[in-house]
């Protein structure tokens, strides 16, 4: 197996305990464990989540805002611009073999540097911009945001030599946009099941005085597209059915605006005393999941695989999700999938599993078994290595670069070319 030097481009705070940054961290660590050299080129922001065996190259800090934020803002635009120069320096100094970019901003940066350096670029597609960008409210009017999202969905995959789609649904989306089929591979995101094998449920239940009450959990960010509004509205109905039920909303960090918004919403719905909103470090997440009876993905639709969904599976939780955000699950076997995307339907599914604990236990067991069989990082990274092999071989055929993976061999080839 060839060993490569990989520039992993992460246009986000890194490492961070949520979504895309978590997936990039775990993928990078697994690649490093398999003998590859991985350098993550990223923002200066981090929540100090531990990472092993991976070098990190950061753009310099601009201003004084060190808060981890999800979604577009002016500071991120500056960081994205600086990433172009940082990635170019990394490519020049560390004899990179392949650039692997995650999500849109990183793919745009990698596309520019790839053209300048002649290196192959892989775009890891985990979402669609049309599904997320308009909801952030950063660009006004809304019609302009939608137009830009459609443009990015069309243009971004065409900047890469190969595209890794997170799901079969995202694969179809790319093909519908006219991306050549031979350039797209479906490789799911992964999870480390061992991370969630020994959570301490009593630790969390004692801390928040949950006792033996039914506990429903959500983990992740609190941006609008995540559907926390659906979950709170659904929980009102759950609470009416079971007044002892509790809802805990867990994030790695919580934006004060989001905290205020959802606190007020819970108060308006009359369930504030039964809703807990808190943050946790990565090492605490397994304890929160162990304490929960039901884990919820309230996002109406997701083209990729939400990281929280994989965590729930690895923790063996009974999962309730809107159907279009958990396409890797089978309704009634590995989870309870809900359609249409309404608070009422979500509440009905939660209530049904609270009433049937045997079914909930079976769904959780089956979900963990699925995670162990199909979503461990070792087998997933093996597929990613196949994409590396393919794009690098194609570059050799096209005469763009020699197919070598160590500095000494590369130097010999360059010396021969000089003569």
Long-range contacts (C-beta under 8 A, 24 or more apart in sequence): 1-34, 1-35, 1-385, 2-388, 2-389, 2-405, 3-35, 3-36, 3-37, 3-405, 3-406, 4-36, 4-37, 4-97, 4-98, 4-388, 4-392, 4-405, 5-36, 5-37, 5-39, 5-94, 5-95, 5-96, 5-97, 5-98, 5-405, 6-31, 6-36, 6-37, 6-38, 6-39, 6-96, 6-97, 6-98, 6-99, 6-100, 6-388, 7-39, 7-41, 7-87, 7-90, 7-91, 7-94, 7-96, 7-98, 7-99, 7-100, 7-110, 8-38, 8-39, 8-40, 8-41, 8-54, 8-100, 8-102, 9-40, 9-41, 9-42, 9-83, 9-87, 9-99, 9-100, 9-101, 9-102, 9-106, 9-107, 9-109, 9-110, 10-40, 10-41, 10-42, 10-43, 10-102, 10-106, 11-42, 11-43, 11-76, 11-79, 11-80, 11-83, 11-101, 11-102, 11-103, 11-104, 11-105, 11-106, 11-109, 12-42, 12-43, 12-102, 12-103, 13-42, 13-43, 13-45, 13-46, 13-47, 13-68, 13-69, 14-40, 14-42, 14-43, 14-45, 14-46, 14-56, 15-46, 15-47, 15-48, 15-49, 15-50, 15-51, 16-45, 16-46, 16-47, 16-49, 16-68, 16-252, 17-47, 17-49, 17-252, 17-281, 17-282, 17-285, 18-70, 18-220, 18-221, 18-251, 18-252, 18-307, 19-70, 19-220, 19-221, 19-306, 19-307, 19-308, 20-102, 20-103, 20-126, 20-307, 21-49, 22-49, 22-282, 22-307, 23-102, 23-126, 23-189, 23-190, 23-307, 24-102, 25-49, 25-51, 25-54, 26-190, 26-191, 26-192, 26-377, 27-190, 27-377, 27-380, 27-381, 27-384, 28-54, 29-53, 29-54, 29-377, 30-190, 30-377, 30-378, 30-380, 30-381, 31-381, 31-384, 34-381, 34-385, 37-94, 39-90, 39-94, 39-96, 41-83, 41-86, 41-87, 41-90, 42-83, 43-76, 43-79, 43-83, 44-79, 47-252, 47-253, 49-281, 49-282, 50-282, 57-86, 57-89, 57-90, 58-86, 59-83, 59-85, 59-86, 67-253, 67-255, 68-252, 68-253, 69-255, 70-221, 70-223, 71-136, 71-138, 71-223, 72-133, 72-136, 72-138, 72-139, 73-138, 76-105, 80-105, 80-108, 80-109, 83-109, 84-109, 84-112, 84-113, 87-113, 88-113, 88-116, 88-117, 91-117, 91-119, 92-117, 95-407, 95-410, 97-388, 97-392, 97-405, 98-122, 98-388, 98-391, 98-392, 100-124, 101-160, 102-126, 103-127, 104-129, 104-152, 104-156, 107-156, 107-157, 107-159, 107-160, 108-156, 108-159, 110-159, 110-160, 111-156, 111-159, 111-160, 114-159, 114-160, 114-161, 118-395, 118-400, 118-401, 119-401, 120-161, 120-162, 120-391, 120-392, 120-394, 120-395, 120-400, 120-401, 121-159, 121-160, 121-161, 121-162, 122-160, 122-161, 122-162, 122-163, 122-164, 122-387, 122-388, 122-391, 123-156, 123-157, 123-159, 123-160, 123-162, 123-163, 123-164, 124-164, 124-166, 125-157, 125-163, 125-164, 125-165, 125-166, 125-170, 125-174, 125-304, 126-166, 126-170, 126-189, 126-303, 126-304, 126-305, 127-166, 127-170, 127-302, 127-303, 127-304, 128-153, 128-170, 128-173, 128-303, 129-153, 129-156, 131-225, 131-301, 131-302, 131-303, 132-225, 135-223, 135-224, 135-225, 136-223, 136-224, 136-225, 137-224, 153-177, 154-178, 157-183, 157-184, 161-391, 161-394, 161-395, 162-387, 162-390, 162-391, 164-384, 164-387, 166-303, 166-304, 166-305, 167-303, 167-304, 167-305, 167-327, 167-328, 168-327, 169-303, 169-327, 170-303, 170-304, 173-303, 185-383, 185-386, 185-387, 187-380, 187-383, 187-384, 187-387, 188-305, 188-328, 188-374, 188-375, 188-380, 189-304, 189-305, 189-307, 189-310, 189-375, 189-380, 190-310, 190-375, 190-376, 190-377, 190-379, 190-380, 190-381, 191-307, 191-310, 191-311, 191-313, 191-314, 191-371, 191-375, 191-376, 191-377, 192-314, 192-376, 192-377, 193-314, 193-368, 193-371, 193-372, 193-376, 195-286, 195-314, 196-285, 196-286, 196-289, 196-290, 196-311, 196-314, 196-315, 196-316, 197-286, 198-286, 199-286, 199-287, 199-288, 199-289, 199-290, 199-291, 199-315, 200-286, 200-287, 200-290, 201-287, 201-290, 201-291, 202-291, 203-287, 203-291, 204-287, 204-288, 204-290, 204-291, 205-291, 208-248, 208-276, 208-278, 210-246, 210-248, 210-291, 213-244, 213-245, 213-246, 214-242, 214-244, 214-245, 214-246, 214-293, 214-294, 214-354, 215-245, 215-246, 215-247, 215-248, 215-291, 215-292, 215-293, 215-294, 216-245, 216-246, 216-247, 216-248, 216-292, 216-293, 216-294, 216-295, 216-296, 216-350, 217-247, 217-248, 217-249, 217-250, 217-288, 217-289, 217-291, 217-292, 217-294, 217-295, 217-296, 217-317, 218-247, 218-248, 218-249, 218-250, 218-295, 218-296, 218-298, 218-308, 219-250, 219-251, 219-285, 219-288, 219-289, 219-295, 219-308, 219-311, 219-312, 220-250, 220-251, 220-306, 220-307, 220-308, 221-251, 222-249, 222-251, 222-254, 222-255, 222-258, 222-259, 222-261, 222-262, 223-258, 225-299, 226-298, 226-299, 227-297, 227-298, 227-299, 227-300, 227-322, 227-341, 228-262, 228-298, 229-265, 230-298, 230-300, 230-322, 230-341, 230-342, 230-343, 230-346, 231-296, 231-298, 231-343, 231-346, 232-262, 232-265, 232-266, 232-269, 232-271, 232-275, 233-269, 233-343, 233-347, 234-298, 234-343, 234-344, 234-346, 234-347, 234-350, 235-269, 235-271, 235-274, 235-275, 235-347, 235-350, 236-269, 236-270, 236-271, 236-347, 237-343, 237-344, 237-347, 237-348, 237-351, 238-347, 238-350, 238-351, 238-354, 239-271, 239-274, 241-347, 241-351, 242-351, 242-354, 245-274, 245-354, 246-274, 246-275, 246-276, 247-271, 247-274, 247-275, 247-276, 248-275, 248-276, 248-277, 248-278, 248-288, 248-292, 249-275, 249-276, 249-277, 249-278, 250-278, 250-279, 250-280, 250-285, 250-288, 251-277, 251-278, 251-279, 251-280, 252-279, 252-280, 252-281, 252-282, 253-279, 254-278, 254-279, 285-311, 286-315, 289-315, 289-317, 290-315, 292-317, 293-318, 293-353, 293-354, 293-357, 293-360, 294-318, 294-319, 294-320, 294-350, 294-353, 294-354, 294-360, 295-319, 295-320, 296-320, 296-321, 296-346, 296-350, 297-321, 297-322, 297-325, 297-326, 298-322, 298-346, 299-325, 300-324, 300-325, 300-341, 301-325, 301-341, 310-371, 310-375, 312-367, 313-367, 313-368, 313-370, 313-371, 313-375, 314-368, 314-371, 314-375, 315-364, 315-368, 316-364, 316-365, 316-367, 316-368, 317-364, 317-367, 318-353, 318-359, 318-360, 318-361, 318-363, 318-364, 318-367, 319-363, 319-364, 319-367, 320-346, 320-349, 320-350, 320-353, 322-346, 328-370, 328-375, 329-367, 329-370, 332-363, 333-363, 333-366, 334-363, 334-366, 334-367, 334-370, 335-363, 335-367, 336-363
